[in-house]
Amino acid sequence: MTSLPNCPQCHSELTYEDGTQFICPECGHEWSKQAAEPAADEVRVVRDANGSELKDGDTVTVIKDLKIKGSSLVVKVGTKVKNIRLTEGDHDIDCKIDGIGAMGLKSEFVKKA
């Protein structure tokens, strides 16, 4: 038995196949099978606050004071972060900051150095 994708609108698991379409019986949404399949050549591009493309190993500079949740520490404007790693998710940069340690940053709060 093949697993069908959940409905992209209401996330129902009760979807069914009808020819070249998937249909959700709960909300009535219909979408094509091609739209449900992720593109194999689709590459995620992460951009900084200025629109420059970021890559693993880049050095970035923080452009805004960032409070660290659950701590009294703050990452100050102008802090350089070396050797970043790009990840999936909301915080798309993993890094180590001197004096603070390992953390995740959002690309919208950094610029490429």
C-alpha positions as CSV (number, residue, x, y, z in Angstrom):
1,M,0.0,0.0,0.0
2,T,1.4,3.4,-1.0
3,S,1.1,6.3,1.3
4,L,-0.7,9.4,-0.1
5,P,0.3,12.9,0.9
6,N,-1.7,14.8,3.5
7,C,-3.9,17.7,2.2
8,P,-1.8,20.9,1.9
9,Q,-4.7,23.0,3.2
10,C,-6.3,21.2,6.1
11,H,-3.5,18.5,6.6
12,S,-6.1,15.7,6.5
13,E,-4.8,12.2,6.1
14,L,-7.9,11.0,4.3
15,T,-6.8,12.1,0.8
16,Y,-7.5,9.9,-2.2
17,E,-6.3,9.6,-5.8
18,D,-8.6,10.3,-8.8
19,G,-6.7,10.0,-12.1
20,T,-4.0,12.6,-12.1
21,Q,-5.3,14.5,-9.0
22,F,-5.3,14.1,-5.3
23,I,-8.5,15.1,-3.5
24,C,-9.3,15.8,0.1
25,P,-12.8,14.7,1.2
26,E,-12.8,17.0,4.3
27,C,-12.1,20.4,2.7
28,G,-12.6,19.6,-1.0
29,H,-9.2,20.8,-2.0
30,E,-7.8,19.2,-5.3
31,W,-4.2,19.3,-6.4
32,S,-2.1,17.6,-9.1
33,K,0.2,14.7,-8.5
34,Q,3.1,16.7,-10.0
35,A,2.6,19.5,-7.4
36,A,2.8,16.9,-4.6
37,E,6.1,15.5,-5.7
38,P,9.2,17.5,-4.6
39,A,11.4,18.6,-7.5
40,A,14.7,16.6,-7.5
41,D,16.7,19.6,-8.8
42,E,15.2,22.1,-6.4
43,V,18.0,23.6,-4.3
44,R,17.4,25.7,-1.2
45,V,19.1,29.1,-1.4
46,V,19.7,30.9,1.9
47,R,20.2,34.7,1.6
48,D,21.4,37.3,4.2
49,A,19.7,40.6,5.0
50,N,21.2,42.2,1.9
51,G,20.2,39.4,-0.5
52,S,23.7,37.8,-0.8
53,E,23.7,34.1,-1.1
54,L,25.2,32.3,2.0
55,K,27.2,29.0,1.8
56,D,28.7,26.6,4.4
57,G,31.9,28.0,5.8
58,D,31.1,31.7,5.2
59,T,31.8,34.4,7.7
60,V,28.9,36.7,8.6
61,T,28.3,39.8,10.8
62,V,25.3,40.3,13.0
63,I,23.3,43.4,12.1
64,K,21.0,43.7,15.1
65,D,21.4,43.1,18.9
66,L,20.0,39.6,19.5
67,K,18.8,38.6,22.9
68,I,19.4,35.0,23.8
69,K,16.3,33.3,25.0
70,G,16.5,32.0,28.6
71,S,19.7,34.0,29.3
72,S,20.8,37.5,30.1
73,L,23.4,37.4,27.3
74,V,23.1,39.5,24.1
75,V,24.8,39.0,20.7
76,K,25.9,42.6,19.9
77,V,25.7,44.3,16.5
78,G,29.0,43.8,14.5
79,T,29.8,40.4,16.1
80,K,31.6,38.3,13.5
81,V,30.7,34.7,13.2
82,K,33.1,32.4,11.3
83,N,32.5,29.1,9.6
84,I,28.7,28.9,9.6
85,R,26.7,25.8,8.6
86,L,23.4,26.1,6.8
87,T,20.5,24.0,8.1
88,E,16.8,23.4,7.4
89,G,14.2,25.2,9.6
90,D,13.4,28.5,11.1
91,H,16.9,29.2,12.4
92,D,18.8,28.4,9.2
93,I,22.4,29.0,10.4
94,D,24.3,26.9,13.0
95,C,27.4,28.5,14.4
96,K,29.6,29.0,17.4
97,I,30.0,32.5,18.9
98,D,33.0,33.3,21.0
99,G,31.9,33.8,24.7
100,I,28.4,32.4,24.1
101,G,28.8,29.0,22.4
102,A,26.8,27.0,19.8
103,M,23.6,28.5,18.6
104,G,21.2,29.0,15.7
105,L,20.7,32.3,13.9
106,K,18.2,33.5,11.3
107,S,19.7,34.6,8.1
108,E,17.7,37.8,8.1
109,F,19.8,39.1,11.0
110,V,23.2,38.7,9.4
111,K,25.1,40.0,6.5
112,K,28.0,38.4,4.6
113,A,31.4,39.7,5.7
